Amino acid sequence: MNTPYTEKEILGDALATAKFSTDNYNTFSNECAHENVRSTMMRILNDEHEIQNEVFHMMSSKGFYPTPSAEEKKITEARQKYQSCVK
């Protein structure tokens, strides 16, 4: 008996695939010797990020990917920690 995949499993697989794709396209774009190829890789990378964002928000809206709100104290701590890296 075949058990169909749940919507959560399908979306989870789509999100994992999008994350994997963005990692690869990022590497490809960083290693291009020709600007035309690099530009194409960058456009594809951007498209993949958009897909990943859409799938994430779809999962989040359905309760499949809960993301608790950050505490203000933790936001401030992170901001202070990483501001020193930018200077």
Stockholm file with secondary structure:
# STOCKHOLM 1.0

chainA/1-87         MNTPYTEKEILGDALATAKFSTDNYNTFSNECAHENVRSTMMRILNDEHEIQNEVFHMMSSKGFYPTPSAEEKKITEARQKYQSCVK
#=GR chainA/1-87 SS CCCCCCHHHHHHHHHHHHHHHHHHHHHHHHTCSSHHHHHHHHHHHHHHHHHHHHHHHHHHHTTSSCCCCCCHHHHHHHHHHHHHHHC
#=GC SS_cons        CCCCCCHHHHHHHHHHHHHHHHHHHHHHHHTCSSHHHHHHHHHHHHHHHHHHHHHHHHHHHTTSSCCCCCCHHHHHHHHHHHHHHHC
//
